[in-house]
Amino acid sequence: MSEDKNLEAMADAVVDSAGNSRLIIIVIVFASILTFISFWNSRDDGWMEHRLEIARQACLIAESKIQPDSLSGIARKSYYQARSFYIKKGFDHDRLVAYITNLEALRTERVLHISIPFVGIIIDVNDLGLFSGVTFAVILIWFSFHSRKELNNLNFAFEALGSNKDQMKKYYCYIGMRQVFTTPPMPKKPEDVLPWRWVMYVMAVLPLIVHAIIVLHDIGTLSSIFTNPPHAQLSTILGAITLVFVAILTFLCLYLSYKIDQAWKVAFKRIMTPDEG
């Protein structure tokens, strides 16, 4: 009876460590989505910038400062887009000015300055590459510690079960049924695992993908930043350095996740291999 309680305690420890890793994966996905949305909205060719450009041109049309005869190509096309906007909205000059003022205020408050959820800290969008890199690195370090703990607990639990195959099968199924992102093969459906396991790997790589996009964008647009260029250069360099750390930590987390998968496969093979003789 005492031995069964010890085994159950070990099984619960494995389940708890897997639950912690699951929580961190959710944090990774949440942080990656929020960071990518902040980056996407801040692009020079984003929706906000396009709306502002059309509204500004419509304002100039209302003031009769633009004539289509003096334009060609893309400029002429933009003129007619602005003219359609002006006619469709039915704005007079004052309403257009108020519309542009509101858009610019929204752009400054919600796009150029990013508010960190739950903390209330505001950062400039030009520092997004640096701070997102630091945040991703911290989360991935957190994930690597818990993944290593999950792997150690899993190996220890399966080793403690020894050669008692019936007992091991019982606790294997008990632990396996309480997994979410780790999807061990089960005795009746061993083939249903692989496609779903790759989803977890993709989620673990999201910080690296998002951060790489931001850093590459920062490098590509560095020459167009005229406000405090030295600070922009320093922020871009530090963002690139954090990208290296994020890449290393991502591959470490993937390796630990792979080892966890292998531990499950070895245990599954043990419970499914017929006894000799």
N, C-alpha and C positions, 0 to 999 in steps of 0.2 A: 504493500500500500504506500509505504514511504517512497519507494523507488518510482512508482507511478506519479506521485506528486512532484518529484524532482524532474521527471521527464516532461510533465505538463508545464512546469515552471520554465524549463529550457525552451519548450515549444512556444510558449507565450513571449519569451524574450526575443525569439526570432521574429515573431509576428509584430511585436512592438517596434523593433528596429526597421522592419520593412515598412511599417506605417510611417515612421519618421522620414524615411527616404521618399515615400509617396508624397508627403507634405512638401518636401523640398522641391520635388518635380513640379508640383502645382505652383509653387513660388517662382520657379524658373520660367514656366510658361507665362505666368501673369506678368512678370517683370519684362520678359522679352516682347510681349505684345504691347505693353504700355510704352516701352522704349521705341519700338518700331513706329508706333502711331505718332509719337512726338517727332521723330525724325521725318516721317512722311509728310506731316502737316507743315514742316518748316522749309520744305524745298522751295527754291525760287520759282519753279514751274508748278507749284501746288494750286489747289482750288482757290485758296484765300488770295494768293497773289494774282491769279487770273481774274477773279471778281473785282479786285481793286483796280487793276489795269483797265478793264472794261468800263468801270464806273468813272475813272478819271477821264478817259477819252470821251465818255458821254457828257461829262461836265464841260469839257472843252467844246464839244459840239453845241451844247446849250448856250455857250458863250460866243458861238460863231467864230471860234479861233482855229477850227480845222475845216478845210475844204477838200473834198475827195479828188478834185482835179490835180492837187499838188502831191498826191500819194500814188504809190504803185506797189504791186506784189502783196507781201504780208501786211504792210501798213494799210493798204486799201481794204484788205479783208477785215482787219481789226477795226477799221473805221465803220464798216457796215455792221459788224457785230455790236459795236458800241451804240450805233444809231438804232438798231433793232431793240437793244436793251432800253434805251432812252424812251422809245415810242411805246414799247410793251408795258413798261412800268408806269408810264404816264407821269414821271417825275418832272417837276420844274427845277430850276437851278438850285433853289434853297434846299429842296428835299434831297437832291443829289449830293450837295455838300454835306448835309447831315448824315446821309447814308455812308459816304466815304469816311467821315469822321468816326462813325460807329464801327465800321469795318477795321479801320486802323487801330482803334482802341482795343477791339477784340483780338486783333493780330498781336498787338504788343503784350496784352495780358495773358493770352492763352497759347500763343505760338512761340513768340520770341522769348518768353519767360515761362519756364516749366515748373509747375508745382509738384513736389514730391508727395504722393499719397500717404496719409496717416501721420506725416511728419510736419508738413506745412512749410518746409524749406523750398525756396524758389531759386532755380539756377538758370543761367542764360543758355539759350539753345546752342551757342557756339562752344559751350563746355560739355555738351551732351556726350561726346565721344570719351572724354576723360572720366566723367562721373559714372557713366554706364559701364565702362570697363572695370572700374574699381568695384562697383556693385556686383557685376557678374562674377568677378574673381572671388569676392567674399562668399557669394552664394555657392559657387562651385567648390570652394574649400570646405564649406559646411556639408555639401553633398558628398564629397570624397570621404570625409570622416565617418559619416553615417553609413556609406556604402561599405567601407572597410569593416565597420562594426557589424553590419548585417552579414557580411561574408564570414567573419570569424565566428559569429554566433551560429550560423548555419552549419559550418564545418564541425564545430564543437558538438552541436546537437546530434548530427548524423553519426559522428564518431562515438558518442555516448550510447547510442542505441545498439552498437556492437553488431553481432552476427544474428541477432534475433530478427529474422526477416518479417514475421507477422507483426511484431511490435513496431518495427521500422516502417512498414507499410501503413500502419494505423496512424502514426504521427506524421508521416510524409503527407498523407491525404489531409490530416488535420491542419497542418501548416499551409499546404498548397491551396486549400479551399479559401483561405483568408488572405491570399495575395491578390493584388490588383494589377500594378504595372509589371511586376514579376509574374510571368505566366508559366509555371512549371508544367511539364507533361503529366497528365493524369492517367491512371491505369486504363480507363475505358476510352479515352480520347487523346492519345498521345500526339496525333497529327494536327491538332487544332491550335498549336502554340506559336510556331515560328512567325507567321505574318503579324500577329499582335505584338510580339516582343519587339519588332522593329519600330513600332510606334514610340516606345519608350526611348530608344536610341535617338530617334529624330528629335524628340522633345529635349533631350539632354544636349543636343548640338545647337539648339536655337540661339543661346547666348552668343556662341561663336559666330554664327551666321549674321545675326543682327549687328553685333559689334563690328564685324569686318566691313559690312555695308556702310556703317556710319564713318569708320576711320577712312575708308577709301574715298567716300564723298568729301570728307574734310580735307584730305590731301588734294583732291581734284579742284576744290573751290578755294584753296588757301590764298591764291593770288588775287581773288576778287574781294577779299576782306580788307576794308580800309579803316575800320575802327579798331584801334589798338593792335596792329599787326604783330608786334612781338609777343603779346599775350596769346594771340591766335596760333602762332607758330609753336609756342611752348605747349599749349593745350593739345595741339595736333601730335606733337612728338610724344607727349605723355600718354595720349590715347593709343598711339601705335605700340608703345611699350606695354601697356596693359593688354593689348590684343595678343601679344606673345604669351603673357601669363594666362590669359583666358584660353588660348589654344592648348597650352600644356596641361592645364587643369581639366579641360574638356576631354582630352585623350586619356588622362588618368581616370576620370570618372567612367568613361566608356570601357576602359580595361577592367575596372572593378566590377562593372555591370556584367561584362563578359565572363569574368571568373565566377560570379554568382550564378549565371546561367549554367556554366560548366559543373558547378557543385550540384545543382539540381539534376543535371543529366546523369552524373555519376551515381547519385542516390537513386534515381529512377531505374537505372540499369541494374543496380543491386537488388531492388525489390522485384524486378520483372524477370531476373535470371533464374531459371529453374534450379532447384537444389540438385547437386550431383548424387547419383545413386538412387 
